Amino acid sequence: MIARATIGFGCPNATDPHHFAVEIPAGRSGFVVIVEQYGVRAGIGGLPEAAERCRLPRAVWAAIAEEVKRDFNERLAAKKLPTSRWTVGVNKVERLLGKELLVLAWAVERADPALIPNAVRNWIGLKPEERWWLYTMTAAASGGSGDGDIGWRKALRFALTENPADEEQLTARKTRALGMAEDPSPFAGPMLPLFERVKEP
């Protein structure tokens, strides 16, 4: 199977795919806005064309952007897909990677800046499917950009900003994630969307 072209972080370079858009302003102030773009799925079951999921202060975004880029690019490279970087303007992110990004973004949006490194380490220590589950549970009741202190959003902040994973756990999980391309799991083989063989909860 030949992998189709992608744009940004694993987003299929196709007509109107379901993906996430990370909108980064030019200045040091303002907010980085993460929007879910439903694309061709819009209108199905009442889905809107787009949903604004999170607004991060520029300084908070700067504290997580590099580690997120590194995590995503390592996994894209393992799938032999093009890597990417964050740029001013609209950055497209494959839909499952976008959900993973939001788990971290939601955890740090109102966190004490001193605790953001803990959140990043804990997020890195999670397996992709754990991030997807956290996204699903959180988005179901509190997935809007104004829901930062409601239910699962608040719980997610406390869960990720406390008790950082130790180095041994991080290394083990990272090795396991990067090895997915070689094992006979549903992740094996080139595919688009990035993890299209995985059924969402």
N, C-alpha and C positions, 0 to 999 in steps of 0.2 A: 504494500500500500504506500502511495506517495503522499506525503503530507502536503496539504494545501497551504497557500500563503497566509501569513498572519500580519497583523499590524499592532503596534504597541506591545503590551504584555500578553501575548498569546491570543489576542482577539482575532477571530476569523476575518480575513479580508474578503468579506462577502457582502451581499446586499442586506443591510439592516439586521445584523445579528443581535441577539440578546446579549448585552454586555454591560459593563460599568464604565462610566466616564469620570475621570479625576480631573477637575478643572483647577489649575494652578495659576494664581494671579501673578502679574509681573513684579509687583513691589514686595517689600518685606512685610507689609501690613496686609490686612484683609484676611479672607478665609479661603482655605482649600475646600472645594465642594465636591462631594462624591455623589453621583447620580446613577441610579439604575435605569438603563435604557432598555425597554422591553422589545424594541424592534418589531419583528414580524409577529411576535406573541401579543402585542398590544391589542386590546379589545377582546381577547379570549378570556372568558370567565370574568369580565369586568376589569381586566388589567388596564391601567392607564398607559399612556405612551412612555412616561418616565416618572420616577419617584426620587425625590431628593432624600438621601439617606443620612448624610452627615455633613456638618460644617466644622472644619478644624481650623483653629487659629494657625497662622503661618508658622509660628515658632513651634507649636506642637507637631505640625506636619514635618518640620525639619528634623525633629527628634526621632522620627520613626522611618522617614523616607528611605534612607540608605540601607537599613537592614531589610526592609520589605523588598527593595530592588534586588538585593543580593539573594534573598530567599527565592524570589520568583525566577530570577535569571538562572540560578543553579538548576532549578527544576525544568525550565524551558530548554536549557542546554542539554540536560539528560535525555530529553525527548527529541533532540536534534532540531529544535525550533529556534528561530531568531530570538536573541535577547533584546532588551530595550533599556531605556533610561527615562527618568522623569524630566519633562520639559515644561516651560511656561505655556499655558494654553490647555487644550483638551488632550488627555492621555487615555487611550482606550485600554481596558483590561478585560480579559476573558471572564465570563460570568462566574465561574467557580473561584477563580483567583480573586475576583472582586468581592465575593462573599468573605473570603479569608481576610482580605484587607480590612473590611468593615469590622470584623471581630476585634482587630487591634485598634482601629480608629475609634470605635465606640468605647473601648476600655480606657483610652487616654484622653478623650475629648474634654473631660472635666476633672481629670486626675491632677494630683499634686505633681508639678513638673519633676520633682525629685524622685518620684516613683515610676516615671515613664520607662527608665531602663529595666525595671523589674517586669513591667508589662511586655516589653519587647522580648525579654528572655523567656518568659512563660509562653508567649505566642510562638516563638521559634520551637519550643519544646513540644507543641501540640502537633499531632498528625493532621494531614489535610482533612480527613473525614471527621475529626474532632472539631476542627474549625467550622466545617459545614454544618454540623449539628448545632453548634453554639449560634451560628448565624440564624438558622431556621427557628430555633426557640426564641431568640431575641427579636427577630424581625416580625414574628407573628403578632406580637402585641405592642411592640415599642420600636418600630423600625423607621420612624420618621426623623428628620433632622432636629426636631424640637422635643424629642422624647428622652433626652439624656439622663434624666433623674427618675425614670419610671421603670418599675419592675426589673425585668431581665437586664436592661441597660445598666442599671445601678449595680446589680449583682455581678455582671460581667466586669465592671470596673474594679470591684473589690477582689474578684477571683484572679484577675491577671496582674494587678499591681502588688499583690502580696505573695509571700513565699516563692521567690524565684527558683526556677529549676536549677539543679546543680549541673556542673560541666559534663559529668559522665552521662547523665540523662539526655542532655542536649546532643552530645556526640552520637549516642546510640540512635536517637530518633532521626537525626539528620542523615546518618548513614542508611537507615532503613528507608527513608523517603527517597533518597537519591538512587537506591537500589531497585526501586519499583519498576524501572524500565527493563530490568533483567529477570524479574521473577514472573511466574505465571499468574499474576493477579489481574483484575480487570483493568489495571493501569497499563499493562504491557502493550507495546507497539505504538507506532505513530497514529495520531487521531486528532480530529477537530470536531467540535470544540475540544479543548485540551484534555478533558476527562469525560468524553461523551458516553463512554460505556458504563459509567457509574450512575446508578439510579439515585436521584435525589430523594431525600426523605419527604 
